[in-house]
Every structure is written in structure tokens, then in C-alpha cells.
Amino acid sequence: MKDYLDNSNKKMKLALQLVSGYGGEFQSWRLPDSNERAYTDIDFYVEMAKTAEKGKIHTLFIADTPSFGGAGGGTDISTRSPAFPLEPMVMLSAVAYATQKIGMVATFSTTYNLPYNLARQLKTLDTLSKGRLGWNAVTTGTRETAYNFGDAPLPNTTIRYEMAHEMIEAVQTLWGGFSENAYITDKTTGIFADMSKIKPAFYKGKHYQVKGALPIPATPQGQPPIFQAGPSPEGIELAGRFASGVYANPFTIDEAKAYRNILKQSAIRYGRNANEINMFSGFMFTIGDTYEEALARRYKLLDFMSKEEFEGQIRYLSAMIGVNLHKLDVNKPLPESLQNQAIPHPQDPRSPRAVELIKQGMSPKEVLANGVINYHPVVVGTPKDVADFMEKWFKAGATDGFSLAPDSQKGVKDFVEKVVPILQERGIYHTDYEGSTLREHLGVAYQYSVTKIH
Ligand SMILES: Cc1cc2nc3c(=O)[nH]c(=O)nc-3n(C[C@H](O)[C@H](O)[C@H](O)COP(=O)(O)O)c2cc1C
């Protein structure tokens, strides 16, 4: 194993996804222990952030897209909660004010923003939070988003990534323009700022141009670290050049290791150290005191689905395992002859797990309840089961940490109270924050101004 993939002397890093306030399962807003108005309840986001801070979670993480944003990229929220919270910048300013340590990484499009506005708002929030902000710089791949910003269709991948490089360069140039020693505020001399140390950006790219300067000094971490999500070759280049964190979605340890290696190599190609780029693998869970208790919770979520939606899931599972489940009793294990016929769909990386569970004798409904169709690997079980999964991946060198999407609000509390102590006891998770800024939490260096290419 490449030494930079070796985690034996490292501790895992954790991000907690806020999703839309309810958790990673879009039916969980209906659970008896959920606050059904969490989506619009700022007190609730603050409370979750504080709970996460008690568990020393390195950072909150907010996925986002500037469009209607229904679950799974759809636009129907008639029964399922939205996939994203309220506008992240505004929402996080309240969270920042109510917390002290936890980092806050939020997603902002490199295609549907302007550098000056974005640089100003991000640096303001980084100032407000005393250096705890991170920017997940994504190109926005959903077609419908384009029409929220005019009549032009979504630019192709090449152009979007050209724009992404330019956007980050322009934003970082604006950030670095107000030199660290330019903020004087000397009452005796009457000098507020040293104008000789404040440089306009004069940034001239193909897609973005900006001339002026930003009147905001350096924050305690200099400027927010960049995160990235999106596994195309262009995405990997962007991550290698700029990212301190990458939100990834591997489904197996082997897949994760290969991707982590690719990311580290990309960073090395840009003259950076492999440790400067941290991969956060998406991970979901439902916790109970026993497997049966956790499973009952998952069944409840499935039962909230409409008949059509559930049938859609059964159809999907049929395709994943190559067996038509349509006429079978979904509450009973498959007859042995059909179990033997099950083979994973070659194009769906989640399929091997679905086949494995079918062959263990689980009914199709139980297999679905185990989250085989979810957008990340899922553990349904006890706090120990959740910790075991994380330990196994981490010790195998598959990831630097996890981007956690608990099933529900209760899942956040359960994770902090029941899983965190196990991880700490096993010596694979920190017992306190390393410092005060997000960069310190992540173990990435202070940075000011545009990332240099070596
Ligand atoms: C784990 C993961 C999380 C993502 N989160 C977001 C997000 O919150 N908002 C968004 O617009 N795109 C998100 N994306 C999409 C990517 O930014 C990108 O637009 C998409 O994957 C297509 O780009 P690619 O060609 O690099 O794969 C995410 C992608 C991955 C893999």
C-alpha cells in the first residue's frame, strides 16, 4: 500500500451532512421522533450543530444546488423532504454565531455565481465564524438549474470545469488582495488600513473578469479551504489543484482505495503533499440498540413510501440482482433456486451487496431496508456495527474520513452519544478539536491568496 494510504498513525476526520434538516432518508420527516418543520426551523439546525460539536465532529457539510432540489435530483417534494436545506450562506451565519469550534463546509456553484459576490460572502462568513468555513466548489451538473439563471442551457463539462478553475482563482485572488498586514486600526496614528498593501484583483479569465479589491482582512485561517465533489477526470484535476477535502461516494473498500489513490496522485502532480487532500466517503446509518430495533425503524421508512414508489424500489432491486421479484412475496426469503440465480448488475456498484444479502436469506423488503439502493453505503444496526464499518474502512486505508448522513435527526444524537465514544476508545477518532479553525481541524496549512502551482 502506498504510504500515504496508510492510516495506522492517523485519526479519521468526520463531516456531518445537514441535508434538509431531517437526515439522509427523505421519508424520515414523518418519524415520530422527527421535528416535521425542521426544514424551516433555524433553532433546530443550531441544535444539530451543537450536538455535532459535542461529538467533536470536524465539520458540518452542506450539499446544495441553486434550484428546486428535490430528493435524488427530482423536483417533487409532495411526500419526500427536499435534498438540501435553506440557502446555506444565510442559514450558516446563524449556526456560526451559535457555535464555537465546528467547521462549516457549504456548497456553492462555480458556474452560477460571480466571483466578487461569492468571495465577499464567503470571506464574511469565514470572518463571522472566526475561520471555520470551507467552500465545496462544484460545477453544478443538473440541467434544470441552468434555467434559474437565464435561457442558456447547462455548459458542457469542459466549459464548466474551465469556469471552475477560473472562479476559484478569481475568488482566491480577491481574498489575498487585502494583505495580512494591511489591517492597521491604530487609533493614535489614525491609520485604519495600509492602502499600499491592498491590491486590486485585475483578474482576466476567459469566463470571469474582476478588477477591484475586496475590503475584508485575512481570517484566523487565512481563507476558507476548498472542497470538491465529482469524480470525472476534470473533477479529479480540480481537486488535485485546489482541494483540501473531497466528498466521494465509493461503495466498496477497493473502490474507495483506488479513488483515494487517484486523488492523492492528482494533488502530488500539482506539487502538493498527499496529506493535504482528505477524502470524505459518504456513509449512512440507522442505529438501534439491536439490529431488530434498527430494522424496525427502516421498515417504518419503507412503509411511508407510496405503493408506486415501493414497487419502483422492488423493480430496481430486481435489476440489481438479475431476478424478477415482481410476483414474489417481498416479505419472504427467495427460494434457494432463485437465490442461486442472483448475480450483481455489472454497472451498479451497489449490486454485490444486494446479492450478498439475498443469498444470506433476507427477504427483498429486508434487503431494501438495509439501504442497498441508497446513495452511500448503509449500516443498519447497533452503535458497534456502525463503528465496526468505519474502523474497517479506515484501517484498510480506504478513506481519510466520512461524510455522515444519519437517517434522521435522532441519528445525529445517537451517533454522537453512542458511536463517537466507541471510535474514541478504539483510538481512531480524536477526543478534542486540534485547534480553532477548520484548517487546523483538517490538518491543512494556513493559506492566503491563490493556490500556487509548483
Ligand atoms: C458525493 C458527491 C456529492 C456531490 N454533491 C453535490 C452538491 O451538493 N451540489 C452539486 O451541485 N453537485 C454535487 N455533486 C455533483 C458534482 O459536483 C458534479 O457536478 C457531478 O458529479 C458531475 O460532475 P463530474 O463530471 O465531475 O462527475 C456531487 C457529486 C458527488 C460525487
The ligand as a Tripos MOL2 file, in Angstrom:
@<TRIPOS>MOLECULE
LIG
   31    33     1     0     0
SMALL
NO_CHARGES

@<TRIPOS>ATOM
      1 C1        -20.5270   12.6620   -3.3990 C.3       1 LIG1
      2 C2        -20.9220   13.7590   -4.3140 C.ar      1 LIG1
      3 C3        -21.5860   14.8700   -3.8170 C.ar      1 LIG1
      4 C4        -21.9880   15.8990   -4.6480 C.ar      1 LIG1
      5 N1        -22.6330   16.9850   -4.1310 N.ar      1 LIG1
      6 C5        -23.0690   17.9740   -4.9630 C.ar      1 LIG1
      7 C6        -23.7860   19.0950   -4.4860 C.ar      1 LIG1
      8 O1        -24.0560   19.2300   -3.3080 O.2       1 LIG1
      9 N2        -24.2110   20.0200   -5.3800 N.ar      1 LIG1
     10 C7        -23.9630   19.9210   -6.7180 C.ar      1 LIG1
     11 O2        -24.3540   20.8010   -7.4710 O.2       1 LIG1
     12 N3        -23.2860   18.8660   -7.1990 N.ar      1 LIG1
     13 C8        -22.8400   17.9030   -6.3570 C.ar      1 LIG1
     14 N4        -22.1550   16.8420   -6.8580 N.ar      1 LIG1
     15 C9        -22.0150   16.7670   -8.3000 C.3       1 LIG1
     16 C10       -20.7040   17.1920   -8.8030 C.3       1 LIG1
     17 O3        -20.3300   18.4180   -8.3060 O.3       1 LIG1
     18 C11       -20.7020   17.2350  -10.3060 C.3       1 LIG1
     19 O4        -21.4740   18.3070  -10.7750 O.3       1 LIG1
     20 C12       -21.2530   15.9880  -10.9250 C.3       1 LIG1
     21 O5        -20.7580   14.8590  -10.2710 O.3       1 LIG1
     22 C13       -20.8340   15.9790  -12.3680 C.3       1 LIG1
     23 O6        -19.5020   16.3150  -12.3980 O.3       1 LIG1
     24 P1        -18.3710   15.3000  -12.7570 P.3       1 LIG1
     25 O7        -18.4030   15.3820  -14.2510 O.co2     1 LIG1
     26 O8        -17.1450   15.8540  -12.1350 O.co2     1 LIG1
     27 O9        -18.7430   13.9660  -12.2040 O.co2     1 LIG1
     28 C14       -21.7270   15.8130   -6.0290 C.ar      1 LIG1
     29 C15       -21.0480   14.7080   -6.5330 C.ar      1 LIG1
     30 C16       -20.6340   13.6920   -5.6940 C.ar      1 LIG1
     31 C17       -19.8950   12.5210   -6.2580 C.3       1 LIG1
@<TRIPOS>BOND
     1     1     2 1
     2     2     3 ar
     3     2    30 ar
     4     3     4 ar
     5     4     5 ar
     6     4    28 ar
     7     5     6 ar
     8     6     7 ar
     9     6    13 1
    10     7     8 2
    11     7     9 ar
    12     9    10 ar
    13    10    11 2
    14    10    12 ar
    15    12    13 ar
    16    13    14 ar
    17    14    15 1
    18    14    28 ar
    19    15    16 1
    20    16    17 1
    21    16    18 1
    22    18    19 1
    23    18    20 1
    24    20    21 1
    25    20    22 1
    26    22    23 1
    27    23    24 1
    28    24    25 2
    29    24    26 1
    30    24    27 1
    31    28    29 ar
    32    29    30 ar
    33    30    31 1
@<TRIPOS>SUBSTRUCTURE
     1 LIG1         1 GROUP 0 **** ****
